[in-house]
Amino acid sequence: MIIKVENLPLHEEVFEFLRANYYLADAADMSRKMGKSRSYMASLRYSCHEPSRDAYNSLFGYLQECLAETTDGDLRNCLETYITRIHSEVLA
């Protein structure tokens, strides 16, 4: 299930997807998967900033790990979609 909410930043879409599918418990987990401190997501939300390229790169790697461990076809499609979006919209 792709989470697509108008005006939601890409990292928040990915967070909601991962949380909805039990890959993460909370924003602190997301922050850690982005290679940052537990409060990173809270700081991004408070300041209305986007994650750093380095944080997106770590998230990209985590999504690839999830993809490698997932056998469910629908989840794989969603993970591939987010991996592609991060690669094309941020890392390219």
Secondary structure, DSSP 8 states (H G I E B T S, - for coil): -----TT--HHHHHHHHHHHTTS-SSHHHHHHHTTS-TTHHHHHHHHT----HHHHHHHHHHHHHHHHH---HHHHHHHHHHHHHHIIIII-
